[in-house]
Amino acid sequence: MISIYLNGDVREVPEALTLASLMDWLQLPADRVAVERNLEVVPRNRWSETTIAGGDRLEVVHFVGGGYEDFSSQGCVGSLITVKCFSIRSRCARRFRVATKPA
């Protein structure tokens, strides 16, 4: 077993896992998540060739919704994005308001 950081929590996982096999091992829906490894987003087509190493820092997120909200009265436009974070201890939903460019 090796130790990695998964969404900020230390986790023990089997050695020689790839990102694809880690998603299976964690029973996460690989077709609905994005993975960041050591501050770099890993494209899904590279998951099967990306081997997890001890000390890796992984963030796994699942986008569960979003929508458009008009902020033109505040001088800009943007959208409200809901992100669901998979955490081993608990699952949490966070909302982020993203303003694009000034109107």
Contact map, one row per residue, 1 for C-alpha under 8 A:
1110000000011110000000000000000000000000000000000000000000000000000000000000000000000000000000000000000
1111000000011110000000000000000000000000000000000000111000000000000000000000000000000000000000000000000
1111100001111000000000000000000000000000000000000000011100000000000000000000000000000000000000000000000
0111110001111000000000000000000000000000000000000000111111000000000000000000000000000000000000000000000
0011111111100000000000000000000000000000000000000000001111000000000000000000000000000000000000000000000
0001111111100000000000000000000000000000000000000000000011110000000000000000000000000011000000000000000
0000111110000000000000000000000000000000000000000000000011110000000000000000000000001111000000000000000
0000111111000000000000000000000000000000000000000000000011100000000000000000000000000000000000000000000
0000111111100000000000000000000000000000000000000000000000000000000000000000000000000011000000000000000
0011110111110000000000000000000000000000000000000000000000000000000000000000000000000000000000000000000
0011110011111000000000000000000000000000000000000000000000000000000000000000000000000000000000000000000
1111000001111100000000000000000000000000000000000000000000000000000000000000000000000000000000000000000
1111000000111110000000000000000000000000000000000000000000000000000000000000000000000000000000000000000
1100000000011111100000000000000000000000000000000000000000000000000000000000000000000000000000000000000
1100000000001111100000000000000000000000000000000001100000000000000000000000000000000000000000000000000
0000000000000111110000000000000000000000000000000011100000000000000000000000000000000000000000000000000
0000000000000111111111000000000000000000000000000011000000000000000000000000000000000000000000000000000
0000000000000001111111000000000000000000000000111111000000000000000000000000000000000000000000000000000
0000000000000000111111100000000000000000000000111111000000000000000000000000000000000000000000000000000
0000000000000000111111110000010000000000000000110000000000000000000000000000000000000000000000000000000
0000000000000000111111111000000000000000000000010000000000000000000000000000000000000000000000000000000
0000000000000000111111111100000000000000000000000000000000000000000000000000000000000000000000000000000
0000000000000000001111111111110000000000000000000000000000000000000000000000000000000000000000000000000
0000000000000000000111111111110000000000000000000000000000000000000000000000000000000000000000000000000
0000000000000000000011111111000000000000000000000000000000000000000000000000000000000000000000000000000
0000000000000000000001111111000000000000000000000000000000000000000000000000000000000000000000000000000
0000000000000000000000111111100000000000000000000000000000000000000000000000000000000000000000000000000
0000000000000000000000111111110010000000000000000000000000000000000000000000000000000000000000000000000
0000000000000000000000110011111110000000000000000000000000000000000000000000000000000000000000000000000
0000000000000000000100110001111110000000000000000000000000000000000000000000000000000000000000000000000
0000000000000000000000000000111110000000000000000000000000000000000000000000000000000000000000000000000
0000000000000000000000000000111111000000000000000000000000000110000000000000000000000000000000000000000
0000000000000000000000000001111111100000000000000000000000011110000000000000000000000000000000000000000
0000000000000000000000000000000111110000110100000000000000011100000000000000000000000000000000000000000
0000000000000000000000000000000011111000111000000000000001111000000000000000000000000000000000000000000
0000000000000000000000000000000001111111110000000000000001110000000000000000000000000000000000000000000
0000000000000000000000000000000000111111110000000000000111100000000000000000000000000000000000000000000
0000000000000000000000000000000000011111000000000000000111000000000000000000000000000000000000000000000
0000000000000000000000000000000000011111100000000000000011000000000000000000000000000000000000000000000
0000000000000000000000000000000000011111110000000000000000000000000000000000000000000000000000000000000
0000000000000000000000000000000001111011111000000000000000000000000000000000000000000000000000000000000
0000000000000000000000000000000001111001111101100000000000000000000000000000000000000000000000000000000
0000000000000000000000000000000000100000111111100000000000000000000000000000000000000000000000000000000
0000000000000000000000000000000001000000011111100000000000000000000000000000000000000000000000000000000
0000000000000000000000000000000000000000001111110000000000000000000000000000000000000000000000000000000
0000000000000000000000000000000000000000011111111100000000000000000000000000000000000000000000000000000
0000000000000000011100000000000000000000011111111100000000000000000000000000000000000000000000000000000
0000000000000000011110000000000000000000000011111110000000000000000000000000000000000000000000000000000
0000000000000000011000000000000000000000000001111110000000000000000000000000000000000000000000000000000
0000000000000000011000000000000000000000000001111111000000000000000000000000000000000000000000000000000
0000000000000001111000000000000000000000000000011111100000000000000000000000000000000000000000000000000
0000000000000011111000000000000000000000000000000111110100000000000000000000000000000000000000000000000
0101000000000011000000000000000000000000000000000011111100000000000000000000000000000000000000000000000
0111000000000000000000000000000000000000000000000001111100000000000000000000000000000000000000000000000
0111100000000000000000000000000000000000000000000000111110000000000000000000000000000000000000000000000
0011100000000000000000000000000000001100000000000001111111000000000000000000000000000000000000000000000
0001111100000000000000000000000000001110000000000000001111100000000000000000000000000000000000000000000
0001111100000000000000000000000000111110000000000000000111110000000000000000000000000000000000000000000
0000011100000000000000000000000000111000000000000000000011111000000000000000000000000000000000000000000
0000011000000000000000000000000011110000000000000000000001111100000000000000000000001100000000000000000
0000000000000000000000000000000011100000000000000000000000111110000000000000000000111100000000000000000
0000000000000000000000000000000111000000000000000000000000011111000000000000000000111100000000000000000
0000000000000000000000000000000110000000000000000000000000001111100000000000000001110000000000000000000
0000000000000000000000000000000000000000000000000000000000000111110000000000000001110000000000000000000
0000000000000000000000000000000000000000000000000000000000000011111000000000000011100000000000000000000
0000000000000000000000000000000000000000000000000000000000000001111100000000001111000000000000000000000
0000000000000000000000000000000000000000000000000000000000000000111110000000001110000000000000000000000
0000000000000000000000000000000000000000000000000000000000000000011111000000011100000000000000000000000
0000000000000000000000000000000000000000000000000000000000000000001111100000111100000000000000000000000
0000000000000000000000000000000000000000000000000000000000000000000111111000111000000000000000000000000
0000000000000000000000000000000000000000000000000000000000000000000011111111110000000000000000000010000
0000000000000000000000000000000000000000000000000000000000000000000001111111100000000000000000000000001
0000000000000000000000000000000000000000000000000000000000000000000001111111000000000000000000000000000
0000000000000000000000000000000000000000000000000000000000000000000000111111000000000000000000000000000
0000000000000000000000000000000000000000000000000000000000000000000000111111100000000000000000000000011
0000000000000000000000000000000000000000000000000000000000000000000000111111110000000000000000000011111
0000000000000000000000000000000000000000000000000000000000000000000011110011111000000000000000000011111
0000000000000000000000000000000000000000000000000000000000000000000111100001111100000000000000001111100
0000000000000000000000000000000000000000000000000000000000000000011111000000111110000000000000001110000
0000000000000000000000000000000000000000000000000000000000000000011110000000011111000000000000111100000
0000000000000000000000000000000000000000000000000000000000000000111000000000001111100000000000111100000
0000000000000000000000000000000000000000000000000000000000000011110000000000000111110000000011110000000
0000000000000000000000000000000000000000000000000000000000001111100000000000000011111000000011110000000
0000000000000000000000000000000000000000000000000000000000001111000000000000000001111100001111000000000
0000001000000000000000000000000000000000000000000000000000011100000000000000000000111110001111000000000
0000001000000000000000000000000000000000000000000000000000011100000000000000000000011111011100000000000
0000011010000000000000000000000000000000000000000000000000000000000000000000000000001111111100000000000
0000011010000000000000000000000000000000000000000000000000000000000000000000000000000111111000000000000
0000000000000000000000000000000000000000000000000000000000000000000000000000000000000011111000000000000
0000000000000000000000000000000000000000000000000000000000000000000000000000000000000111111100000000000
0000000000000000000000000000000000000000000000000000000000000000000000000000000000011111111110000000000
0000000000000000000000000000000000000000000000000000000000000000000000000000000000011110011111000000000
0000000000000000000000000000000000000000000000000000000000000000000000000000000001111000001111100000000
0000000000000000000000000000000000000000000000000000000000000000000000000000000001111000000111110000000
0000000000000000000000000000000000000000000000000000000000000000000000000000000111100000000011111000000
0000000000000000000000000000000000000000000000000000000000000000000000000000000111100000000001111100000
0000000000000000000000000000000000000000000000000000000000000000000000000000011110000000000000111110000
0000000000000000000000000000000000000000000000000000000000000000000000000000011110000000000000011111000
0000000000000000000000000000000000000000000000000000000000000000000000100001111000000000000000001111100
0000000000000000000000000000000000000000000000000000000000000000000000000001110000000000000000000111110
0000000000000000000000000000000000000000000000000000000000000000000000000001110000000000000000000011111
0000000000000000000000000000000000000000000000000000000000000000000000000011100000000000000000000001111
0000000000000000000000000000000000000000000000000000000000000000000000010011100000000000000000000000111
